[in-house]
Amino acid sequence: MSDPLLTTDNPRILFAHHGDPQLPTLVIIAGIHGNEPASVMAMESLFGSPPGGNFTLQGNVLVLKGNNQALKRKLRYIEKDLNRIWTADNLHLVRMKNSEQDRFSYPELEELAALDRLITTIIARYGRGRILFADLHTTSSESCAFLPFNDTLVNRAVAKQFPVPLILGIEEYLEGPLMSHINDLGLPALGFEAGRHEDPGSIRRHQAFVKLCMNYLGIIHLPATDIASEEDHLKNNQDIRPGFYEILCRYPLRPKQQFEMKPGFFNFNPIQKGLVLASSDGKPVISPYKGMVFLPLYQQMGQEGFFIVRPVSRFWLWLSEVLRKTFLPEILPLLPGISRKAPQANRYVVNPRIARFLNNEIFHVLGFQIVRKDPATHWELVKRD
């Protein structure tokens, strides 16, 4: 018998199919940003008519609505980005709230509390089996489909099933995204970006991605011709090759900063070092790297003006996979300038003045996420695999 919380009687549940908890489970989050309704429309169409879609489901599928209040108002968020507040402090706050009559200090905390309760219940029921979380998005600029995700080996293994650009390590540049919270629980989680908000093709790409996820998990069984057809929907015609990319830098935005991206940039747009990309408070913003523009901001709300990415070599990917399975990640914390951050077994503090012989690439190849608290005095590392 399913928990009543996990049925479509709950207005936050767009679709629910429950089976044996030992069968594979796909959990989809749609509309965590209220100005990205394409994911909601895609899932309503895919699973709505007939109920459950035209699928014979041999597993569990749950589709959750993200920011209900922002979706109704067609805003990215009301006061704070719901995909930036999944922090330990905020989760403790909403879980300790005693009275239903007490109001949250801002609407997104209410949304966080509802989603956290759902996700916790889902994991308690299905988390011991094969499970995958997918967070569906669109972008404000022209874009092909792509997958951003935390750089863990289990995430890599899932992501490489899809013929799209795969963006490694975005967690180092974002604080409090939902998928990082899921990864911290030890479960695989991917973001999926389907294209521009207003592009009708974004809806179809969301559906293709979810079908391929279900097929990958064994929840449905698509014939080879159908797999090829769905993959064709994901492929781009912009000569942007699939495969792994790394983020070189992020341009963060401050509150009330007057930022304006120069017109005409699109995702994976090749650029040279020194090119003017935007203006900030009337001053030019110049690219510090040769690479590709990623997620250029062409909307009012957002915390990043743009990123710059570049392809990752196959050798680096192979080397990092091999080394993460050796004893080297375990002895790294024994080196001078690195200490464990008690009581968390997977977190470490680095004094960059003492451990100056170590750089970002070494930490990354061994599977550590770098969280810079103060670049001059200390870094914080999180072991990802």
Summary of the structure (lengths in Angstrom):
residues: 385
radius of gyration: 20.9
end to end distance: 34.6
largest distance: 62.8
contacts: 1214
relative contact order: 0.11
helix: 31%
strand: 26%
